[in-house]
Amino acid sequence: MADRLFKDLLSTTLESDLARLNPWWRGLPQPQLPPVRRWAFPVAMRRLRQGLTKVTVLRGPRQIGKSTLIRQMIDDLLGQGVPARSILMVQFDELPGLLDVQEPILRLADWFEKRILDKTFNEAAHAGETAYVFLDEVQNLDDWAPQLKFLVDNSDVRVMVRRPHHGRSKNRRNPPGLAADDAVEDPKDAEGTGWFILWRFTLHASRATRNRPPMNAD
């Protein structure tokens, strides 16, 4: 019954697309990456691996290299000996089929634990093999932040979330559900033409629970 449940989580087509997005699972290389790393790279790596919170949100204008930064981070993790099966990358703008999955972040986590990691996130962490999840273009999902909070509240997994940011001065409000209690910006980019912001992920409990049914007292 359990195998049947997990088999039905994602279609065969989606599984094939995820395998192409994550070639390291099969021992294959990524697309070629530029050798130059932006200022945000060491900050993002430190936040991902050692940050106080399990989730870091990467923001910045389009076409400045956020996706490249993520791929460079994955390449660095693999070079440091992180097992290939412990890394998941998902690009929601390129996988529209995921938009039809109910609570797609949580269902992807279920599928990844069962099909790729071959253990739960918590089992992997206890074995010294912390898993890393990179979620690209999450703004395409409804209520992504509550799903993410539910995941990290119950699982030892490190997550990097990428979403666009439109302008330095006009849209300075926090992303929905997020608090900018520890934002880091590029100190050299006063014009705001090509910059990153790294946010620590904090989510108001009222938002996280508003769409979830109350737990059974039993």
C-alpha positions, 0 to 999 in steps of 0.5 A: 500500500505504501509503495502504491501511495508514493508511486502515485505522487508524481507522474512518470513524465514529472519523474523524468523531468526531475531526473533531467533537472538533477543529473547528479543522481545518475552521476552525470554533469550539470550544464557548464557553469561560469567560473566567476562567483558573485559576492553572494556565493559564500554568504549563501553557502554559509546560510545554507549549511550553518544558518540559524534557520533551515531556510534561506530565501534568495531574491533579486531582479531577473537575469542577474544569475540567481539560478546560476548561483544555485547551480554553483552551490550544488556543484560546490556541495558535490565537490565537498562530498555531499552525496548526490542523492541528498540534493534536490533542485526543482524549477517550478517555472519549468515544470507546470505539471507540478502546479496541478499537484496538491501541496506540491512542496510536501508531495515532492518531499515525500517522493524524494525521500522515498525514491531518491534519498531512500530514507526520511530527511530525519534519518539522513540527518541522524546519519550525518547526511543532511539533505539540501533542497533548492526550490526555484521560482516558488512564487508560481505556487499558492501558499508555498510558505506554509508548506515550507514551514510545515516541512522544516518544522518536522524535518531536518533538511536545509532549503534554499528558495529563489524568488524574484524581486522587482526593484529596490525602492518600490516593493520593499515589503517583506515577501508574504509570510516572511520577516526580513529580520536578517537581510543581507544585500550587496554593499557595492551595488548602490544603484540596485541594478544587479543585486541579491538579498538573502532573507532568513525564513520566518513565518507567522503561525497564523498564516501557516495554519490558516488553511490546515484543518485542526489536528484530531485530539485523539 
